[in-house]
Amino acid sequence: MAKGICGPSSADMKEWEAEDDLRTLINAEKVKADPARLKAAMKKQAEMKKAIDAVGSEAKK
């Protein structure tokens, strides 16, 4: 790492993380309140789970 260059402090990172978590929670509530968005999200979750499970089963062979 180059001298004189530093990143955000631990406190800054925790602050950013808390703000990001809050945005995530707000967005989750918006999705839950919109039946079409929730249905699309659940469909995508099922598709992704199927793909992940397929990769996992291939790795076990």
PDB file of N, CA, C and O in Angstrom:
ATOM      1  N   MET A   1       0.847  -1.175   0.000  1.00  0.00           N
ATOM      2  CA  MET A   1       0.000   0.000   0.000  1.00  0.00           C
ATOM      3  C   MET A   1       0.889   1.234   0.000  1.00  0.00           C
ATOM      4  O   MET A   1       1.917   1.258   0.677  1.00  0.00           O
ATOM      5  N   ALA A   2       0.510   2.242  -0.741  1.00  0.00           N
ATOM      6  CA  ALA A   2       1.300   3.466  -0.823  1.00  0.00           C
ATOM      7  C   ALA A   2       1.226   4.237   0.482  1.00  0.00           C
ATOM      8  O   ALA A   2       0.197   4.257   1.158  1.00  0.00           O
ATOM      9  N   LYS A   3       2.339   4.871   0.818  1.00  0.00           N
ATOM     10  CA  LYS A   3       2.366   5.664   2.045  1.00  0.00           C
ATOM     11  C   LYS A   3       1.507   6.908   1.873  1.00  0.00           C
ATOM     12  O   LYS A   3       1.423   7.477   0.784  1.00  0.00           O
ATOM     13  N   GLY A   4       0.876   7.318   2.954  1.00  0.00           N
ATOM     14  CA  GLY A   4       0.082   8.544   2.927  1.00  0.00           C
ATOM     15  C   GLY A   4      -1.340   8.359   2.429  1.00  0.00           C
ATOM     16  O   GLY A   4      -2.136   9.298   2.457  1.00  0.00           O
ATOM     17  N   ILE A   5      -1.661   7.167   1.977  1.00  0.00           N
ATOM     18  CA  ILE A   5      -3.022   6.916   1.501  1.00  0.00           C
ATOM     19  C   ILE A   5      -3.734   6.064   2.545  1.00  0.00           C
ATOM     20  O   ILE A   5      -3.256   4.999   2.935  1.00  0.00           O
ATOM     21  N   CYS A   6      -4.862   6.546   2.978  1.00  0.00           N
ATOM     22  CA  CYS A   6      -5.619   5.761   3.952  1.00  0.00           C
ATOM     23  C   CYS A   6      -7.088   5.765   3.557  1.00  0.00           C
ATOM     24  O   CYS A   6      -7.572   6.684   2.896  1.00  0.00           O
ATOM     25  N   GLY A   7      -7.762   4.748   3.966  1.00  0.00           N
ATOM     26  CA  GLY A   7      -9.179   4.615   3.652  1.00  0.00           C
ATOM     27  C   GLY A   7     -10.030   5.190   4.757  1.00  0.00           C
ATOM     28  O   GLY A   7      -9.528   5.857   5.663  1.00  0.00           O
ATOM     29  N   PRO A   8     -11.304   4.933   4.680  1.00  0.00           N
ATOM     30  CA  PRO A   8     -12.217   5.436   5.709  1.00  0.00           C
ATOM     31  C   PRO A   8     -11.942   4.775   7.055  1.00  0.00           C
ATOM     32  O   PRO A   8     -11.461   3.644   7.128  1.00  0.00           O
ATOM     33  N   SER A   9     -12.253   5.496   8.096  1.00  0.00           N
ATOM     34  CA  SER A   9     -12.052   4.957   9.441  1.00  0.00           C
ATOM     35  C   SER A   9     -13.092   3.881   9.731  1.00  0.00           C
ATOM     36  O   SER A   9     -14.090   3.749   9.022  1.00  0.00           O
ATOM     37  N   SER A  10     -12.840   3.127  10.774  1.00  0.00           N
ATOM     38  CA  SER A  10     -13.777   2.084  11.193  1.00  0.00           C
ATOM     39  C   SER A  10     -15.142   2.688  11.524  1.00  0.00           C
ATOM     40  O   SER A  10     -16.180   2.115  11.193  1.00  0.00           O
ATOM     41  N   ALA A  11     -15.129   3.842  12.176  1.00  0.00           N
ATOM     42  CA  ALA A  11     -16.394   4.511  12.521  1.00  0.00           C
ATOM     43  C   ALA A  11     -17.139   4.932  11.258  1.00  0.00           C
ATOM     44  O   ALA A  11     -18.362   4.807  11.184  1.00  0.00           O
ATOM     45  N   ASP A  12     -16.395   5.436  10.259  1.00  0.00           N
ATOM     46  CA  ASP A  12     -17.024   5.824   8.993  1.00  0.00           C
ATOM     47  C   ASP A  12     -17.628   4.613   8.291  1.00  0.00           C
ATOM     48  O   ASP A  12     -18.720   4.691   7.728  1.00  0.00           O
ATOM     49  N   MET A  13     -16.916   3.501   8.329  1.00  0.00           N
ATOM     50  CA  MET A  13     -17.425   2.286   7.691  1.00  0.00           C
ATOM     51  C   MET A  13     -18.691   1.791   8.388  1.00  0.00           C
ATOM     52  O   MET A  13     -19.638   1.362   7.729  1.00  0.00           O
ATOM     53  N   LYS A  14     -18.706   1.850   9.710  1.00  0.00           N
ATOM     54  CA  LYS A  14     -19.897   1.423  10.451  1.00  0.00           C
ATOM     55  C   LYS A  14     -21.078   2.342  10.154  1.00  0.00           C
ATOM     56  O   LYS A  14     -22.213   1.878  10.043  1.00  0.00           O
ATOM     57  N   GLU A  15     -20.820   3.629  10.027  1.00  0.00           N
ATOM     58  CA  GLU A  15     -21.875   4.591   9.689  1.00  0.00           C
ATOM     59  C   GLU A  15     -22.428   4.293   8.299  1.00  0.00           C
ATOM     60  O   GLU A  15     -23.644   4.259   8.106  1.00  0.00           O
ATOM     61  N   TRP A  16     -21.538   4.078   7.333  1.00  0.00           N
ATOM     62  CA  TRP A  16     -21.968   3.773   5.969  1.00  0.00           C
ATOM     63  C   TRP A  16     -22.763   2.467   5.951  1.00  0.00           C
ATOM     64  O   TRP A  16     -23.796   2.374   5.289  1.00  0.00           O
ATOM     65  N   GLU A  17     -22.278   1.460   6.679  1.00  0.00           N
ATOM     66  CA  GLU A  17     -22.962   0.173   6.717  1.00  0.00           C
ATOM     67  C   GLU A  17     -24.372   0.310   7.295  1.00  0.00           C
ATOM     68  O   GLU A  17     -25.315  -0.294   6.784  1.00  0.00           O
ATOM     69  N   ALA A  18     -24.516   1.102   8.357  1.00  0.00           N
ATOM     70  CA  ALA A  18     -25.834   1.311   8.966  1.00  0.00           C
ATOM     71  C   ALA A  18     -26.771   2.002   7.980  1.00  0.00           C
ATOM     72  O   ALA A  18     -27.943   1.639   7.878  1.00  0.00           O
ATOM     73  N   GLU A  19     -26.261   2.994   7.256  1.00  0.00           N
ATOM     74  CA  GLU A  19     -27.082   3.691   6.262  1.00  0.00           C
ATOM     75  C   GLU A  19     -27.480   2.742   5.134  1.00  0.00           C
ATOM     76  O   GLU A  19     -28.622   2.760   4.677  1.00  0.00           O
ATOM     77  N   ASP A  20     -26.539   1.917   4.689  1.00  0.00           N
ATOM     78  CA  ASP A  20     -26.829   0.961   3.627  1.00  0.00           C
ATOM     79  C   ASP A  20     -27.852  -0.073   4.088  1.00  0.00           C
ATOM     80  O   ASP A  20     -28.758  -0.433   3.336  1.00  0.00           O
ATOM     81  N   ASP A  21     -27.706  -0.546   5.318  1.00  0.00           N
ATOM     82  CA  ASP A  21     -28.676  -1.494   5.870  1.00  0.00           C
ATOM     83  C   ASP A  21     -30.066  -0.868   5.939  1.00  0.00           C
ATOM     84  O   ASP A  21     -31.062  -1.532   5.649  1.00  0.00           O
ATOM     85  N   LEU A  22     -30.136   0.394   6.319  1.00  0.00           N
ATOM     86  CA  LEU A  22     -31.425   1.087   6.375  1.00  0.00           C
ATOM     87  C   LEU A  22     -32.051   1.167   4.988  1.00  0.00           C
ATOM     88  O   LEU A  22     -33.248   0.922   4.832  1.00  0.00           O
ATOM     89  N   ARG A  23     -31.250   1.508   3.980  1.00  0.00           N
ATOM     90  CA  ARG A  23     -31.775   1.554   2.606  1.00  0.00           C
ATOM     91  C   ARG A  23     -32.300   0.180   2.193  1.00  0.00           C
ATOM     92  O   ARG A  23     -33.344   0.080   1.548  1.00  0.00           O
ATOM     93  N   THR A  24     -31.581  -0.870   2.561  1.00  0.00           N
ATOM     94  CA  THR A  24     -32.011  -2.229   2.240  1.00  0.00           C
ATOM     95  C   THR A  24     -33.359  -2.539   2.884  1.00  0.00           C
ATOM     96  O   THR A  24     -34.250  -3.090   2.238  1.00  0.00           O
ATOM     97  N   LEU A  25     -33.506  -2.183   4.159  1.00  0.00           N
ATOM     98  CA  LEU A  25     -34.766  -2.435   4.867  1.00  0.00           C
ATOM     99  C   LEU A  25     -35.921  -1.641   4.260  1.00  0.00           C
ATOM    100  O   LEU A  25     -37.031  -2.159   4.129  1.00  0.00           O
ATOM    101  N   ILE A  26     -35.665  -0.392   3.892  1.00  0.00           N
ATOM    102  CA  ILE A  26     -36.705   0.435   3.264  1.00  0.00           C
ATOM    103  C   ILE A  26     -37.126  -0.184   1.935  1.00  0.00           C
ATOM    104  O   ILE A  26     -38.317  -0.275   1.637  1.00  0.00           O
ATOM    105  N   ASN A  27     -36.144  -0.612   1.135  1.00  0.00           N
ATOM    106  CA  ASN A  27     -36.462  -1.230  -0.153  1.00  0.00           C
ATOM    107  C   ASN A  27     -37.219  -2.536   0.028  1.00  0.00           C
ATOM    108  O   ASN A  27     -38.120  -2.840  -0.754  1.00  0.00           O
ATOM    109  N   ALA A  28     -36.869  -3.310   1.044  1.00  0.00           N
ATOM    110  CA  ALA A  28     -37.579  -4.566   1.307  1.00  0.00           C
ATOM    111  C   ALA A  28     -39.049  -4.299   1.617  1.00  0.00           C
ATOM    112  O   ALA A  28     -39.926  -5.025   1.150  1.00  0.00           O
ATOM    113  N   GLU A  29     -39.316  -3.270   2.395  1.00  0.00           N
ATOM    114  CA  GLU A  29     -40.711  -2.927   2.715  1.00  0.00           C
ATOM    115  C   GLU A  29     -41.467  -2.504   1.463  1.00  0.00           C
ATOM    116  O   GLU A  29     -42.646  -2.828   1.313  1.00  0.00           O
ATOM    117  N   LYS A  30     -40.799  -1.780   0.558  1.00  0.00           N
ATOM    118  CA  LYS A  30     -41.446  -1.377  -0.697  1.00  0.00           C
ATOM    119  C   LYS A  30     -41.785  -2.598  -1.542  1.00  0.00           C
ATOM    120  O   LYS A  30     -42.864  -2.667  -2.131  1.00  0.00           O
ATOM    121  N   VAL A  31     -40.874  -3.556  -1.605  1.00  0.00           N
ATOM    122  CA  VAL A  31     -41.123  -4.776  -2.374  1.00  0.00           C
ATOM    123  C   VAL A  31     -42.273  -5.558  -1.755  1.00  0.00           C
ATOM    124  O   VAL A  31     -43.159  -6.025  -2.471  1.00  0.00           O
ATOM    125  N   LYS A  32     -42.270  -5.705  -0.434  1.00  0.00           N
ATOM    126  CA  LYS A  32     -43.342  -6.452   0.242  1.00  0.00           C
ATOM    127  C   LYS A  32     -44.708  -5.809   0.021  1.00  0.00           C
ATOM    128  O   LYS A  32     -45.721  -6.507  -0.012  1.00  0.00           O
ATOM    129  N   ALA A  33     -44.744  -4.486  -0.130  1.00  0.00           N
ATOM    130  CA  ALA A  33     -46.008  -3.772  -0.298  1.00  0.00           C
ATOM    131  C   ALA A  33     -46.522  -3.811  -1.737  1.00  0.00           C
ATOM    132  O   ALA A  33     -47.663  -3.426  -1.992  1.00  0.00           O
ATOM    133  N   ASP A  34     -45.704  -4.266  -2.673  1.00  0.00           N
ATOM    134  CA  ASP A  34     -46.079  -4.292  -4.088  1.00  0.00           C
ATOM    135  C   ASP A  34     -46.166  -5.756  -4.540  1.00  0.00           C
ATOM    136  O   ASP A  34     -45.139  -6.398  -4.760  1.00  0.00           O
ATOM    137  N   PRO A  35     -47.391  -6.282  -4.679  1.00  0.00           N
ATOM    138  CA  PRO A  35     -47.541  -7.703  -5.012  1.00  0.00           C
ATOM    139  C   PRO A  35     -46.802  -8.130  -6.284  1.00  0.00           C
ATOM    140  O   PRO A  35     -46.250  -9.229  -6.329  1.00  0.00           O
ATOM    141  N   ALA A  36     -46.783  -7.295  -7.297  1.00  0.00           N
ATOM    142  CA  ALA A  36     -46.102  -7.661  -8.545  1.00  0.00           C
ATOM    143  C   ALA A  36     -44.589  -7.755  -8.330  1.00  0.00           C
ATOM    144  O   ALA A  36     -43.943  -8.684  -8.815  1.00  0.00           O
ATOM    145  N   ARG A  37     -44.037  -6.793  -7.606  1.00  0.00           N
ATOM    146  CA  ARG A  37     -42.592  -6.827  -7.323  1.00  0.00           C
ATOM    147  C   ARG A  37     -42.237  -8.018  -6.448  1.00  0.00           C
ATOM    148  O   ARG A  37     -41.216  -8.670  -6.666  1.00  0.00           O
ATOM    149  N   LEU A  38     -43.075  -8.306  -5.462  1.00  0.00           N
ATOM    150  CA  LEU A  38     -42.809  -9.430  -4.572  1.00  0.00           C
ATOM    151  C   LEU A  38     -42.856 -10.747  -5.348  1.00  0.00           C
ATOM    152  O   LEU A  38     -42.007 -11.617  -5.156  1.00  0.00           O
ATOM    153  N   LYS A  39     -43.842 -10.885  -6.214  1.00  0.00           N
ATOM    154  CA  LYS A  39     -43.959 -12.099  -7.022  1.00  0.00           C
ATOM    155  C   LYS A  39     -42.733 -12.263  -7.923  1.00  0.00           C
ATOM    156  O   LYS A  39     -42.187 -13.360  -8.041  1.00  0.00           O
ATOM    157  N   ALA A  40     -42.304 -11.170  -8.555  1.00  0.00           N
ATOM    158  CA  ALA A  40     -41.125 -11.228  -9.426  1.00  0.00           C
ATOM    159  C   ALA A  40     -39.866 -11.575  -8.633  1.00  0.00           C
ATOM    160  O   ALA A  40     -39.024 -12.344  -9.097  1.00  0.00           O
ATOM    161  N   ALA A  41     -39.744 -11.010  -7.450  1.00  0.00           N
ATOM    162  CA  ALA A  41     -38.577 -11.293  -6.609  1.00  0.00           C
ATOM    163  C   ALA A  41     -38.563 -12.754  -6.172  1.00  0.00           C
ATOM    164  O   ALA A  41     -37.510 -13.391  -6.174  1.00  0.00           O
ATOM    165  N   MET A  42     -39.708 -13.282  -5.805  1.00  0.00           N
ATOM    166  CA  MET A  42     -39.781 -14.674  -5.370  1.00  0.00           C
ATOM    167  C   MET A  42     -39.509 -15.627  -6.537  1.00  0.00           C
ATOM    168  O   MET A  42     -38.897 -16.681  -6.358  1.00  0.00           O
ATOM    169  N   LYS A  43     -39.966 -15.249  -7.722  1.00  0.00           N
ATOM    170  CA  LYS A  43     -39.681 -16.057  -8.910  1.00  0.00           C
ATOM    171  C   LYS A  43     -38.177 -16.067  -9.174  1.00  0.00           C
ATOM    172  O   LYS A  43     -37.597 -17.117  -9.452  1.00  0.00           O
ATOM    173  N   LYS A  44     -37.553 -14.904  -9.086  1.00  0.00           N
ATOM    174  CA  LYS A  44     -36.110 -14.809  -9.303  1.00  0.00           C
ATOM    175  C   LYS A  44     -35.355 -15.602  -8.244  1.00  0.00           C
ATOM    176  O   LYS A  44     -34.346 -16.237  -8.550  1.00  0.00           O
ATOM    177  N   GLN A  45     -35.829 -15.573  -7.013  1.00  0.00           N
ATOM    178  CA  GLN A  45     -35.192 -16.331  -5.934  1.00  0.00           C
ATOM    179  C   GLN A  45     -35.227 -17.826  -6.246  1.00  0.00           C
ATOM    180  O   GLN A  45     -34.235 -18.528  -6.051  1.00  0.00           O
ATOM    181  N   ALA A  46     -36.363 -18.304  -6.726  1.00  0.00           N
ATOM    182  CA  ALA A  46     -36.498 -19.727  -7.056  1.00  0.00           C
ATOM    183  C   ALA A  46     -35.562 -20.107  -8.204  1.00  0.00           C
ATOM    184  O   ALA A  46     -34.944 -21.171  -8.181  1.00  0.00           O
ATOM    185  N   GLU A  47     -35.460 -19.229  -9.209  1.00  0.00           N
ATOM    186  CA  GLU A  47     -34.563 -19.489 -10.342  1.00  0.00           C
ATOM    187  C   GLU A  47     -33.111 -19.549  -9.877  1.00  0.00           C
ATOM    188  O   GLU A  47     -32.362 -20.444 -10.268  1.00  0.00           O
ATOM    189  N   MET A  48     -32.724 -18.599  -9.048  1.00  0.00           N
ATOM    190  CA  MET A  48     -31.344 -18.551  -8.569  1.00  0.00           C
ATOM    191  C   MET A  48     -31.031 -19.744  -7.668  1.00  0.00           C
ATOM    192  O   MET A  48     -29.932 -20.295  -7.726  1.00  0.00           O
ATOM    193  N   LYS A  49     -31.989 -20.143  -6.839  1.00  0.00           N
ATOM    194  CA  LYS A  49     -31.779 -21.301  -5.966  1.00  0.00           C
ATOM    195  C   LYS A  49     -31.585 -22.551  -6.805  1.00  0.00           C
ATOM    196  O   LYS A  49     -30.724 -23.379  -6.505  1.00  0.00           O
ATOM    197  N   LYS A  50     -32.380 -22.690  -7.853  1.00  0.00           N
ATOM    198  CA  LYS A  50     -32.258 -23.847  -8.732  1.00  0.00           C
ATOM    199  C   LYS A  50     -30.868 -23.879  -9.376  1.00  0.00           C
ATOM    200  O   LYS A  50     -30.240 -24.935  -9.452  1.00  0.00           O
ATOM    201  N   ALA A  51     -30.396 -22.729  -9.835  1.00  0.00           N
ATOM    202  CA  ALA A  51     -29.073 -22.657 -10.457  1.00  0.00           C
ATOM    203  C   ALA A  51     -27.968 -22.969  -9.449  1.00  0.00           C
ATOM    204  O   ALA A  51     -27.021 -23.690  -9.764  1.00  0.00           O
ATOM    205  N   ILE A  52     -28.090 -22.432  -8.252  1.00  0.00           N
ATOM    206  CA  ILE A  52     -27.090 -22.683  -7.206  1.00  0.00           C
ATOM    207  C   ILE A  52     -27.088 -24.153  -6.810  1.00  0.00           C
ATOM    208  O   ILE A  52     -26.028 -24.754  -6.639  1.00  0.00           O
ATOM    209  N   ASP A  53     -28.271 -24.726  -6.666  1.00  0.00           N
ATOM    210  CA  ASP A  53     -28.366 -26.144  -6.314  1.00  0.00           C
ATOM    211  C   ASP A  53     -27.738 -27.021  -7.401  1.00  0.00           C
ATOM    212  O   ASP A  53     -27.106 -28.034  -7.100  1.00  0.00           O
ATOM    213  N   ALA A  54     -27.917 -26.624  -8.663  1.00  0.00           N
ATOM    214  CA  ALA A  54     -27.341 -27.392  -9.766  1.00  0.00           C
ATOM    215  C   ALA A  54     -25.815 -27.339  -9.709  1.00  0.00           C
ATOM    216  O   ALA A  54     -25.150 -28.349  -9.937  1.00  0.00           O
ATOM    217  N   VAL A  55     -25.270 -26.188  -9.413  1.00  0.00           N
ATOM    218  CA  VAL A  55     -23.816 -26.055  -9.294  1.00  0.00           C
ATOM    219  C   VAL A  55     -23.319 -26.893  -8.125  1.00  0.00           C
ATOM    220  O   VAL A  55     -22.295 -27.568  -8.230  1.00  0.00           O
ATOM    221  N   GLY A  56     -24.042 -26.849  -7.017  1.00  0.00           N
ATOM    222  CA  GLY A  56     -23.659 -27.632  -5.845  1.00  0.00           C
ATOM    223  C   GLY A  56     -23.676 -29.124  -6.115  1.00  0.00           C
ATOM    224  O   GLY A  56     -22.793 -29.851  -5.660  1.00  0.00           O
ATOM    225  N   SER A  57     -24.674 -29.582  -6.850  1.00  0.00           N
ATOM    226  CA  SER A  57     -24.759 -31.019  -7.130  1.00  0.00           C
ATOM    227  C   SER A  57     -23.665 -31.440  -8.110  1.00  0.00           C
ATOM    228  O   SER A  57     -23.181 -32.569  -8.040  1.00  0.00           O
ATOM    229  N   GLU A  58     -23.271 -30.553  -9.018  1.00  0.00           N
ATOM    230  CA  GLU A  58     -22.170 -30.851  -9.936  1.00  0.00           C
ATOM    231  C   GLU A  58     -20.851 -30.939  -9.181  1.00  0.00           C
ATOM    232  O   GLU A  58     -20.005 -31.771  -9.508  1.00  0.00           O
ATOM    233  N   ALA A  59     -20.668 -30.098  -8.186  1.00  0.00           N
ATOM    234  CA  ALA A  59     -19.425 -30.085  -7.413  1.00  0.00           C
ATOM    235  C   ALA A  59     -19.268 -31.357  -6.586  1.00  0.00           C
ATOM    236  O   ALA A  59     -18.147 -31.765  -6.284  1.00  0.00           O
ATOM    237  N   LYS A  60     -20.377 -31.981  -6.222  1.00  0.00           N
ATOM    238  CA  LYS A  60     -20.329 -33.196  -5.399  1.00  0.00           C
ATOM    239  C   LYS A  60     -19.999 -34.442  -6.213  1.00  0.00           C
ATOM    240  O   LYS A  60     -19.676 -35.487  -5.648  1.00  0.00           O
ATOM    241  N   LYS A  61     -20.078 -34.335  -7.534  1.00  0.00           N
ATOM    242  CA  LYS A  61     -19.821 -35.510  -8.390  1.00  0.00           C
ATOM    243  C   LYS A  61     -18.349 -35.833  -8.438  1.00  0.00           C
ATOM    244  O   LYS A  61     -17.947 -36.785  -9.106  1.00  0.00           O
TER     245      LYS A  61
END
